[in-house]
Amino acid sequence: MSNSSNNPASSRPMVGHTSFLAVCAAGALALAIAMGIGRFAFTPMLPLMVREGSLDLASGGWLAAANYAGYLAGAVTAARIALTPQQLGLAALGTIALTTAAMGWTSSVGLWLLLRFVAGVASAWALVSTSVWGLAWLARFERPAGAGMLYAGVGSGIALAGLWCWQAGVAGVRADTLWLQLGALALLLGGAVAVWMPRTSPVSAAAASARAEAGTGRADWSLVICYGVLGFGYILPATFLPVLARAVLDDPAVFGAAWPMFGAAAAISTWLASLLLRGVGRLRVLALCHLLMAVGCLLPVLHLSAGSVLAAALLVGGTFMVATMAGMQEARARVSDNPTAALGRMTAAFAIGQMAGPMLSSLLSTRSANDFTGLFIALAVGALALLASAAWLWRDRPTPSF
């Protein structure tokens, strides 16, 4: 008994009735639903819908932009809703399941725009709320490296939805049926989140001391702007990689693999980053991610091939969640008195960047004879913006290690 009480590490795996693994599992599943289905299920669905003739590439860009507009609205409003982070998260997950299934109930582009907007709102609520309660509990367990497990949920959700759509495309399943299946999957996984999610917020002397030391400042705007550039830079490959893969070879068994690989790279990257980058400053991590992502954006522009699309999937998929995790941790470390508002500002900047990417691509595509001309120009602009933000982040003041 005495040895256990004198060893702080022995109490870390469980606080009260809440375990470290339950927090990680609930948080990872919540992020898998929010991002893998609520945000990015449309990405592997787009080439299937284009193939069926229910959408063209320009309309797909506007549907993506509607989702990102909703994401912006959700980021701005998350801190203003009179619910606990856990309550807001569960409400958001239920909304995602409903709006995803509803995509299969109609063929109206107008209703699709509305549904994708609402799904975007709910996705932002889920990301912000899960980040608030998840990172708080990880700090309580004194296991900050657990963030790698938490945010691996995003890539895992992308990979799961991508594999689901890939196999459905090979089997010839229609898009409307596939939307219904994804909605049911979101509902099933959301039930597991409801079971494992802690219902309370962690409170400890260590947390109170950290709040006192951190003060009540705001995350500076250079960090917020660079986070917005991240949203702009990654969203074009994150939206159109399967479409680019389809342009190389119009076979669902081939082009459908691009998105699961993107998600797998995202899931693995957060685990590796939490293990290998512990001694590297968070801003340095962000700068390196922006640099590698810029290369991933440029490769299909310089030479469109199966190899360049694969490399882009690995480079962008393998960096965007590490950058997201580092940015969220940096913002929360700078502002601890109201983390929901701080993370909401970061997410709002991210959402603005995400809106600008597909909108720019769609506007350019409607003014060119070739659909890919506008997309390639937008990818090049995104790469240049990422290079500029990487240089800025590298020269910024040092921060605590990742």
Helices and strands as residue ranges (DSSP letters): H 2-6, G 8-11, E 14-15, E 18-19, H 20-31, I 32-39, H 42-52, H 57-77, G 78-80, H 85-102, H 109-140, G 144-146, H 147-171, H 175-196, H 205-214, H 221-248, H 252-255, H 258-276, H 282-302, H 306-334, H 339-366, H 371-395
